[in-house]
Amino acid sequence: MKLNLADFWGLFGIPEPEEVYRFDGSRRFRFDFAWPQYLIAVEIEGGIWIKAAGSHNRPIHFMKDMTKYNLAALHGWRVFRFTPTQFNNGEAGEFLEELFRKLKETN
């Protein structure tokens, strides 16, 4: 099943995120999706099976991603990473649905 991101959040009962969210004003790092009020972010990691063409698999970009994720953790963010396949098959939606359900229970 291929999910349309416009329908994805509602299908799983997940609050609508901010897209391409810049989490640190002094840098150019952005999250694919973010819920700033919860300090939760989601990254969709594409190109993991394309060794030669996947930019995130190249050393320089991999190192930038490490800096980005470490900086996010330093600022208290929880970053969850998924592949496009995990979005399309619903695995990411089920995970995020449970995450937000647990957040509601604790508030």
N, CA, C and O atoms as CSV, one atom per row, in Angstrom:
chain,resi,resn,atom,element,x,y,z
A,1,MET,N,N,0.847,-1.176,0.000
A,1,MET,CA,C,0.000,0.000,0.000
A,1,MET,C,C,0.891,1.237,0.000
A,1,MET,O,O,1.766,1.368,0.856
A,2,LYS,N,N,0.681,2.127,-0.933
A,2,LYS,CA,C,1.440,3.371,-0.983
A,2,LYS,C,C,0.576,4.493,-0.409
A,2,LYS,O,O,-0.528,4.751,-0.888
A,3,LEU,N,N,1.093,5.149,0.619
A,3,LEU,CA,C,0.340,6.193,1.296
A,3,LEU,C,C,0.712,7.572,0.778
A,3,LEU,O,O,1.879,7.854,0.505
A,4,ASN,N,N,-0.279,8.413,0.650
A,4,ASN,CA,C,-0.080,9.811,0.300
A,4,ASN,C,C,0.156,10.557,1.605
A,4,ASN,O,O,-0.650,10.454,2.530
A,5,LEU,N,N,1.258,11.313,1.692
A,5,LEU,CA,C,1.573,12.014,2.945
A,5,LEU,C,C,0.480,12.993,3.364
A,5,LEU,O,O,0.307,13.256,4.555
A,6,ALA,N,N,-0.255,13.531,2.399
A,6,ALA,CA,C,-1.332,14.459,2.742
A,6,ALA,C,C,-2.412,13.749,3.565
A,6,ALA,O,O,-3.047,14.374,4.414
A,7,ASP,N,N,-2.625,12.458,3.323
A,7,ASP,CA,C,-3.624,11.680,4.050
A,7,ASP,C,C,-3.023,10.891,5.207
A,7,ASP,O,O,-3.748,10.424,6.086
A,8,PHE,N,N,-1.710,10.744,5.209
A,8,PHE,CA,C,-1.009,9.866,6.138
A,8,PHE,C,C,-1.305,10.187,7.595
A,8,PHE,O,O,-1.663,9.296,8.365
A,9,TRP,N,N,-1.160,11.433,7.977
A,9,TRP,CA,C,-1.299,11.829,9.379
A,9,TRP,C,C,-2.690,11.524,9.904
A,9,TRP,O,O,-2.841,10.967,10.991
A,10,GLY,N,N,-3.699,11.884,9.139
A,10,GLY,CA,C,-5.080,11.637,9.560
A,10,GLY,C,C,-5.424,10.163,9.626
A,10,GLY,O,O,-6.167,9.739,10.512
A,11,LEU,N,N,-4.898,9.384,8.712
A,11,LEU,CA,C,-5.165,7.950,8.687
A,11,LEU,C,C,-4.725,7.274,9.976
A,11,LEU,O,O,-5.383,6.356,10.465
A,12,PHE,N,N,-3.602,7.738,10.523
A,12,PHE,CA,C,-3.073,7.143,11.744
A,12,PHE,C,C,-3.389,7.965,13.003
A,12,PHE,O,O,-2.925,7.633,14.093
A,13,GLY,N,N,-4.170,9.025,12.851
A,13,GLY,CA,C,-4.524,9.838,14.013
A,13,GLY,C,C,-3.347,10.588,14.606
A,13,GLY,O,O,-3.269,10.786,15.819
A,14,ILE,N,N,-2.431,11.003,13.739
A,14,ILE,CA,C,-1.221,11.707,14.170
A,14,ILE,C,C,-1.438,13.203,13.928
A,14,ILE,O,O,-1.920,13.583,12.861
A,15,PRO,N,N,-1.095,14.054,14.888
A,15,PRO,CA,C,-1.234,15.500,14.653
A,15,PRO,C,C,-0.434,15.923,13.408
A,15,PRO,O,O,0.616,15.356,13.108
A,16,GLU,N,N,-0.939,16.901,12.717
A,16,GLU,CA,C,-0.262,17.410,11.515
A,16,GLU,C,C,1.081,18.029,11.911
A,16,GLU,O,O,1.124,18.890,12.789
A,17,PRO,N,N,2.173,17.606,11.279
A,17,PRO,CA,C,3.483,18.161,11.620
A,17,PRO,C,C,3.797,19.419,10.807
A,17,PRO,O,O,3.103,19.746,9.844
A,18,GLU,N,N,4.838,20.100,11.212
A,18,GLU,CA,C,5.410,21.157,10.377
A,18,GLU,C,C,6.397,20.481,9.440
A,18,GLU,O,O,7.186,19.633,9.856
A,19,GLU,N,N,6.343,20.863,8.176
A,19,GLU,CA,C,7.242,20.251,7.197
A,19,GLU,C,C,8.484,21.111,7.003
A,19,GLU,O,O,8.425,22.338,7.091
A,20,VAL,N,N,9.595,20.460,6.743
A,20,VAL,CA,C,10.892,21.097,6.518
A,20,VAL,C,C,11.142,22.134,7.614
A,20,VAL,O,O,11.288,23.326,7.342
A,21,TYR,N,N,11.186,21.667,8.820
A,21,TYR,CA,C,11.285,22.520,10.006
A,21,TYR,C,C,12.742,22.789,10.356
A,21,TYR,O,O,13.521,21.860,10.570
A,22,ARG,N,N,13.101,24.059,10.413
A,22,ARG,CA,C,14.454,24.472,10.796
A,22,ARG,C,C,14.513,24.529,12.324
A,22,ARG,O,O,13.864,25.370,12.946
A,23,PHE,N,N,15.292,23.630,12.921
A,23,PHE,CA,C,15.258,23.508,14.376
A,23,PHE,C,C,16.318,24.324,15.097
A,23,PHE,O,O,16.248,24.480,16.316
A,24,ASP,N,N,17.292,24.844,14.377
A,24,ASP,CA,C,18.329,25.647,15.025
A,24,ASP,C,C,18.602,26.852,14.133
A,24,ASP,O,O,19.226,26.725,13.079
A,25,GLY,N,N,18.134,28.017,14.561
A,25,GLY,CA,C,18.232,29.214,13.732
A,25,GLY,C,C,19.637,29.590,13.307
A,25,GLY,O,O,19.806,30.280,12.301
A,26,SER,N,N,20.652,29.158,14.044
A,26,SER,CA,C,22.016,29.548,13.696
A,26,SER,C,C,22.641,28.612,12.658
A,26,SER,O,O,23.753,28.861,12.192
A,27,ARG,N,N,21.948,27.558,12.300
A,27,ARG,CA,C,22.472,26.598,11.331
A,27,ARG,C,C,21.443,26.344,10.245
A,27,ARG,O,O,20.320,26.842,10.316
A,28,ARG,N,N,21.825,25.575,9.250
A,28,ARG,CA,C,20.916,25.283,8.157
A,28,ARG,C,C,20.282,23.906,8.277
A,28,ARG,O,O,19.786,23.371,7.286
A,29,PHE,N,N,20.287,23.333,9.450
A,29,PHE,CA,C,19.731,21.993,9.624
A,29,PHE,C,C,18.213,22.044,9.718
A,29,PHE,O,O,17.637,22.886,10.406
A,30,ARG,N,N,17.588,21.120,9.008
A,30,ARG,CA,C,16.129,21.035,8.997
A,30,ARG,C,C,15.702,19.583,9.160
A,30,ARG,O,O,16.434,18.661,8.801
A,31,PHE,N,N,14.514,19.400,9.702
A,31,PHE,CA,C,13.890,18.091,9.788
A,31,PHE,C,C,12.860,17.982,8.672
A,31,PHE,O,O,12.283,18.987,8.257
A,32,ASP,N,N,12.629,16.778,8.190
A,32,ASP,CA,C,11.586,16.573,7.188
A,32,ASP,C,C,10.222,16.927,7.774
A,32,ASP,O,O,9.428,17.627,7.144
A,33,PHE,N,N,9.959,16.437,8.982
A,33,PHE,CA,C,8.699,16.714,9.683
A,33,PHE,C,C,9.014,16.931,11.157
A,33,PHE,O,O,9.899,16.283,11.716
A,34,ALA,N,N,8.282,17.850,11.779
A,34,ALA,CA,C,8.551,18.122,13.199
A,34,ALA,C,C,7.286,18.543,13.922
A,34,ALA,O,O,6.380,19.155,13.358
A,35,TRP,N,N,7.269,18.187,15.195
A,35,TRP,CA,C,6.262,18.623,16.146
A,35,TRP,C,C,7.027,19.381,17.222
A,35,TRP,O,O,7.366,18.806,18.257
A,36,PRO,N,N,7.307,20.670,16.992
A,36,PRO,CA,C,8.160,21.434,17.916
A,36,PRO,C,C,7.653,21.459,19.355
A,36,PRO,O,O,8.457,21.486,20.286
A,37,GLN,N,N,6.347,21.449,19.553
A,37,GLN,CA,C,5.806,21.497,20.913
A,37,GLN,C,C,6.173,20.242,21.713
A,37,GLN,O,O,6.171,20.269,22.944
A,38,TYR,N,N,6.488,19.145,21.020
A,38,TYR,CA,C,6.900,17.900,21.672
A,38,TYR,C,C,8.399,17.619,21.517
A,38,TYR,O,O,8.912,16.650,22.076
A,39,LEU,N,N,9.092,18.465,20.762
A,39,LEU,CA,C,10.501,18.236,20.414
A,39,LEU,C,C,10.691,16.852,19.784
A,39,LEU,O,O,11.602,16.102,20.135
A,40,ILE,N,N,9.793,16.545,18.839
A,40,ILE,CA,C,9.840,15.287,18.091
A,40,ILE,C,C,9.991,15.613,16.615
A,40,ILE,O,O,9.329,16.503,16.080
A,41,ALA,N,N,10.883,14.864,15.971
A,41,ALA,CA,C,11.111,15.059,14.546
A,41,ALA,C,C,11.172,13.715,13.843
A,41,ALA,O,O,11.490,12.688,14.441
A,42,VAL,N,N,10.856,13.754,12.551
A,42,VAL,CA,C,10.933,12.566,11.702
A,42,VAL,C,C,11.772,12.911,10.480
A,42,VAL,O,O,11.616,13.963,9.861
A,43,GLU,N,N,12.656,11.997,10.163
A,43,GLU,CA,C,13.457,12.093,8.944
A,43,GLU,C,C,13.126,10.899,8.068
A,43,GLU,O,O,13.056,9.768,8.549
A,44,ILE,N,N,12.924,11.150,6.786
A,44,ILE,CA,C,12.738,10.066,5.818
A,44,ILE,C,C,14.079,9.885,5.124
A,44,ILE,O,O,14.536,10.760,4.388
A,45,GLU,N,N,14.697,8.750,5.364
A,45,GLU,CA,C,16.035,8.458,4.847
A,45,GLU,C,C,15.934,7.721,3.519
A,45,GLU,O,O,15.721,6.509,3.485
A,46,GLY,N,N,16.086,8.449,2.446
A,46,GLY,CA,C,16.026,7.839,1.120
A,46,GLY,C,C,17.396,7.416,0.631
A,46,GLY,O,O,18.419,7.803,1.197
A,47,GLY,N,N,17.407,6.624,-0.416
A,47,GLY,CA,C,18.654,6.232,-1.073
A,47,GLY,C,C,19.543,5.298,-0.286
A,47,GLY,O,O,20.745,5.238,-0.544
A,48,ILE,N,N,18.986,4.562,0.674
A,48,ILE,CA,C,19.849,3.705,1.494
A,48,ILE,C,C,20.374,2.500,0.734
A,48,ILE,O,O,21.390,1.925,1.122
A,49,TRP,N,N,19.705,2.110,-0.335
A,49,TRP,CA,C,20.135,0.938,-1.104
A,49,TRP,C,C,20.950,1.339,-2.328
A,49,TRP,O,O,21.385,0.480,-3.095
A,50,ILE,N,N,21.158,2.643,-2.515
A,50,ILE,CA,C,21.866,3.128,-3.702
A,50,ILE,C,C,23.233,3.623,-3.268
A,50,ILE,O,O,23.413,4.814,-3.012
A,51,LYS,N,N,24.183,2.729,-3.185
A,51,LYS,CA,C,25.497,3.087,-2.651
A,51,LYS,C,C,26.162,4.205,-3.448
A,51,LYS,O,O,26.674,5.160,-2.863
A,52,ALA,N,N,26.161,4.099,-4.757
A,52,ALA,CA,C,26.858,5.088,-5.586
A,52,ALA,C,C,26.102,6.409,-5.683
A,52,ALA,O,O,26.722,7.469,-5.762
A,53,ALA,N,N,24.762,6.360,-5.680
A,53,ALA,CA,C,23.991,7.573,-5.948
A,53,ALA,C,C,23.350,8.193,-4.710
A,53,ALA,O,O,22.919,9.345,-4.763
A,54,GLY,N,N,23.276,7.474,-3.614
A,54,GLY,CA,C,22.608,8.008,-2.439
A,54,GLY,C,C,23.478,9.017,-1.712
A,54,GLY,O,O,24.508,8.652,-1.146
A,55,SER,N,N,23.074,10.294,-1.721
A,55,SER,CA,C,23.924,11.344,-1.147
A,55,SER,C,C,24.141,11.152,0.350
A,55,SER,O,O,25.213,11.478,0.861
A,56,HIS,N,N,23.139,10.627,1.065
A,56,HIS,CA,C,23.300,10.438,2.510
A,56,HIS,C,C,24.294,9.332,2.837
A,56,HIS,O,O,24.725,9.205,3.983
A,57,ASN,N,N,24.657,8.543,1.854
A,57,ASN,CA,C,25.633,7.472,2.071
A,57,ASN,C,C,27.059,7.920,1.798
A,57,ASN,O,O,28.003,7.188,2.094
A,58,ARG,N,N,27.225,9.093,1.248
A,58,ARG,CA,C,28.565,9.613,0.984
A,58,ARG,C,C,29.155,10.157,2.281
A,58,ARG,O,O,28.430,10.716,3.104
A,59,PRO,N,N,30.459,9.998,2.469
A,59,PRO,CA,C,31.078,10.382,3.747
A,59,PRO,C,C,30.772,11.806,4.201
A,59,PRO,O,O,30.456,12.010,5.373
A,60,ILE,N,N,30.855,12.789,3.322
A,60,ILE,CA,C,30.656,14.179,3.744
A,60,ILE,C,C,29.226,14.412,4.228
A,60,ILE,O,O,29.014,15.096,5.229
A,61,HIS,N,N,28.246,13.844,3.522
A,61,HIS,CA,C,26.851,14.029,3.925
A,61,HIS,C,C,26.545,13.213,5.179
A,61,HIS,O,O,25.789,13.661,6.041
A,62,PHE,N,N,27.117,12.040,5.283
A,62,PHE,CA,C,26.944,11.216,6.466
A,62,PHE,C,C,27.451,11.960,7.700
A,62,PHE,O,O,26.813,11.933,8.752
A,63,MET,N,N,28.598,12.623,7.569
A,63,MET,CA,C,29.166,13.387,8.686
A,63,MET,C,C,28.283,14.585,9.039
A,63,MET,O,O,28.125,14.912,10.215
A,64,LYS,N,N,27.708,15.240,8.031
A,64,LYS,CA,C,26.788,16.356,8.296
A,64,LYS,C,C,25.541,15.865,9.024
A,64,LYS,O,O,25.032,16.532,9.925
A,65,ASP,N,N,25.054,14.689,8.621
A,65,ASP,CA,C,23.895,14.120,9.311
A,65,ASP,C,C,24.226,13.821,10.773
A,65,ASP,O,O,23.395,14.042,11.655
A,66,MET,N,N,25.432,13.320,11.032
A,66,MET,CA,C,25.842,13.050,12.410
A,66,MET,C,C,25.837,14.344,13.227
A,66,MET,O,O,25.350,14.369,14.357
A,67,THR,N,N,26.380,15.409,12.651
A,67,THR,CA,C,26.387,16.706,13.330
A,67,THR,C,C,24.960,17.170,13.597
A,67,THR,O,O,24.650,17.648,14.688
A,68,LYS,N,N,24.097,17.027,12.598
A,68,LYS,CA,C,22.696,17.438,12.727
A,68,LYS,C,C,21.999,16.675,13.846
A,68,LYS,O,O,21.337,17.286,14.686
A,69,TYR,N,N,22.134,15.356,13.872
A,69,TYR,CA,C,21.444,14.552,14.883
A,69,TYR,C,C,22.015,14.783,16.280
A,69,TYR,O,O,21.273,14.775,17.262
A,70,ASN,N,N,23.300,14.984,16.370
A,70,ASN,CA,C,23.908,15.288,17.675
A,70,ASN,C,C,23.446,16.645,18.188
A,70,ASN,O,O,23.147,16.792,19.373
A,71,LEU,N,N,23.385,17.632,17.308
A,71,LEU,CA,C,22.914,18.964,17.690
A,71,LEU,C,C,21.445,18.902,18.118
A,71,LEU,O,O,21.046,19.543,19.091
A,72,ALA,N,N,20.660,18.136,17.392
A,72,ALA,CA,C,19.250,17.978,17.754
A,72,ALA,C,C,19.124,17.376,19.155
A,72,ALA,O,O,18.328,17.852,19.965
A,73,ALA,N,N,19.902,16.338,19.441
A,73,ALA,CA,C,19.866,15.705,20.765
A,73,ALA,C,C,20.304,16.685,21.847
A,73,ALA,O,O,19.740,16.703,22.941
A,74,LEU,N,N,21.303,17.496,21.541
A,74,LEU,CA,C,21.781,18.498,22.486
A,74,LEU,C,C,20.673,19.477,22.863
A,74,LEU,O,O,20.619,19.966,23.992
A,75,HIS,N,N,19.791,19.754,21.903
A,75,HIS,CA,C,18.677,20.675,22.130
A,75,HIS,C,C,17.419,19.957,22.623
A,75,HIS,O,O,16.357,20.573,22.718
A,76,GLY,N,N,17.526,18.661,22.937
A,76,GLY,CA,C,16.414,17.931,23.524
A,76,GLY,C,C,15.461,17.261,22.550
A,76,GLY,O,O,14.428,16.743,22.971
A,77,TRP,N,N,15.775,17.255,21.262
A,77,TRP,CA,C,14.916,16.641,20.259
A,77,TRP,C,C,15.046,15.132,20.265
A,77,TRP,O,O,16.122,14.580,20.498
A,78,ARG,N,N,13.910,14.470,19.998
A,78,ARG,CA,C,13.905,13.040,19.694
A,78,ARG,C,C,13.656,12.916,18.199
A,78,ARG,O,O,12.622,13.352,17.692
A,79,VAL,N,N,14.616,12.316,17.500
A,79,VAL,CA,C,14.544,12.201,16.047
A,79,VAL,C,C,14.327,10.737,15.683
A,79,VAL,O,O,15.104,9.863,16.066
A,80,PHE,N,N,13.260,10.490,14.940
A,80,PHE,CA,C,12.942,9.143,14.485
A,80,PHE,C,C,13.176,9.077,12.982
A,80,PHE,O,O,12.736,9.946,12.229
A,81,ARG,N,N,13.871,8.039,12.568
A,81,ARG,CA,C,14.274,7.911,11.168
A,81,ARG,C,C,13.566,6.713,10.533
A,81,ARG,O,O,13.533,5.616,11.091
A,82,PHE,N,N,13.005,6.959,9.353
A,82,PHE,CA,C,12.291,5.923,8.624
A,82,PHE,C,C,12.696,5.955,7.152
A,82,PHE,O,O,13.151,6.975,6.635
A,83,THR,N,N,12.521,4.833,6.505
A,83,THR,CA,C,12.722,4.764,5.055
A,83,THR,C,C,11.397,5.075,4.363
A,83,THR,O,O,10.344,5.002,4.997
A,84,PRO,N,N,11.428,5.421,3.070
A,84,PRO,CA,C,10.168,5.592,2.342
A,84,PRO,C,C,9.309,4.327,2.389
A,84,PRO,O,O,8.083,4.416,2.462
A,85,THR,N,N,9.933,3.166,2.348
A,85,THR,CA,C,9.183,1.910,2.420
A,85,THR,C,C,8.411,1.806,3.721
A,85,THR,O,O,7.271,1.342,3.727
A,86,GLN,N,N,9.013,2.230,4.824
A,86,GLN,CA,C,8.330,2.178,6.117
A,86,GLN,C,C,7.134,3.133,6.173
A,86,GLN,O,O,6.177,2.879,6.905
A,87,PHE,N,N,7.180,4.223,5.411
A,87,PHE,CA,C,6.015,5.092,5.306
A,87,PHE,C,C,4.959,4.433,4.430
A,87,PHE,O,O,3.777,4.428,4.772
A,88,ASN,N,N,5.383,3.880,3.309
A,88,ASN,CA,C,4.433,3.281,2.368
A,88,ASN,C,C,3.728,2.056,2.930
A,88,ASN,O,O,2.552,1.837,2.638
A,89,ASN,N,N,4.419,1.260,3.724
A,89,ASN,CA,C,3.779,0.047,4.238
A,89,ASN,C,C,3.070,0.267,5.572
A,89,ASN,O,O,2.489,-0.672,6.116
A,90,GLY,N,N,3.105,1.474,6.103
A,90,GLY,CA,C,2.380,1.801,7.331
A,90,GLY,C,C,3.171,1.604,8.616
A,90,GLY,O,O,2.699,1.976,9.690
A,91,GLU,N,N,4.365,1.027,8.527
A,91,GLU,CA,C,5.164,0.784,9.736
A,91,GLU,C,C,5.465,2.086,10.485
A,91,GLU,O,O,5.354,2.140,11.710
A,92,ALA,N,N,5.842,3.121,9.755
A,92,ALA,CA,C,6.138,4.416,10.386
A,92,ALA,C,C,4.876,5.000,11.022
A,92,ALA,O,O,4.931,5.558,12.118
A,93,GLY,N,N,3.752,4.871,10.340
A,93,GLY,CA,C,2.497,5.380,10.874
A,93,GLY,C,C,2.092,4.693,12.165
A,93,GLY,O,O,1.648,5.341,13.112
A,94,GLU,N,N,2.247,3.375,12.197
A,94,GLU,CA,C,1.902,2.629,13.412
A,94,GLU,C,C,2.818,3.028,14.574
A,94,GLU,O,O,2.365,3.171,15.710
A,95,PHE,N,N,4.089,3.203,14.283
A,95,PHE,CA,C,5.033,3.620,15.322
A,95,PHE,C,C,4.661,4.996,15.867
A,95,PHE,O,O,4.570,5.187,17.080
A,96,LEU,N,N,4.446,5.954,14.961
A,96,LEU,CA,C,4.129,7.322,15.377
A,96,LEU,C,C,2.776,7.393,16.073
A,96,LEU,O,O,2.599,8.172,17.009
A,97,GLU,N,N,1.833,6.594,15.625
A,97,GLU,CA,C,0.526,6.529,16.284
A,97,GLU,C,C,0.699,6.105,17.741
A,97,GLU,O,O,0.099,6.698,18.638
A,98,GLU,N,N,1.511,5.088,17.977
A,98,GLU,CA,C,1.765,4.635,19.350
A,98,GLU,C,C,2.507,5.697,20.156
A,98,GLU,O,O,2.205,5.918,21.328
A,99,LEU,N,N,3.481,6.354,19.520
A,99,LEU,CA,C,4.238,7.407,20.198
A,99,LEU,C,C,3.308,8.514,20.691
A,99,LEU,O,O,3.382,8.920,21.851
A,100,PHE,N,N,2.432,9.002,19.811
A,100,PHE,CA,C,1.544,10.101,20.207
A,100,PHE,C,C,0.469,9.629,21.186
A,100,PHE,O,O,0.003,10.414,22.012
A,101,ARG,N,N,0.074,8.373,21.106
A,101,ARG,CA,C,-0.866,7.822,22.095
A,101,ARG,C,C,-0.210,7.836,23.481
A,101,ARG,O,O,-0.837,8.214,24.471
A,102,LYS,N,N,1.056,7.420,23.538
A,102,LYS,CA,C,1.773,7.412,24.827
A,102,LYS,C,C,1.983,8.838,25.358
A,102,LYS,O,O,1.929,9.074,26.565
A,103,LEU,N,N,2.219,9.767,24.453
A,103,LEU,CA,C,2.367,11.169,24.874
A,103,LEU,C,C,1.081,11.684,25.508
A,103,LEU,O,O,1.119,12.379,26.523
A,104,LYS,N,N,-0.063,11.342,24.905
A,104,LYS,CA,C,-1.354,11.770,25.451
A,104,LYS,C,C,-1.607,11.172,26.819
A,104,LYS,O,O,-2.159,11.827,27.703
A,105,GLU,N,N,-1.197,9.910,26.991
A,105,GLU,CA,C,-1.413,9.231,28.275
A,105,GLU,C,C,-0.608,9.872,29.396
A,105,GLU,O,O,-1.048,9.891,30.546
A,106,THR,N,N,0.561,10.392,29.071
A,106,THR,CA,C,1.424,10.976,30.109
A,106,THR,C,C,1.097,12.428,30.401
A,106,THR,O,O,1.583,12.979,31.389
A,107,ASN,N,N,0.291,13.056,29.572
A,107,ASN,CA,C,-0.069,14.478,29.784
A,107,ASN,C,C,-1.386,14.620,30.457
A,107,ASN,O,O,-1.834,15.739,30.707
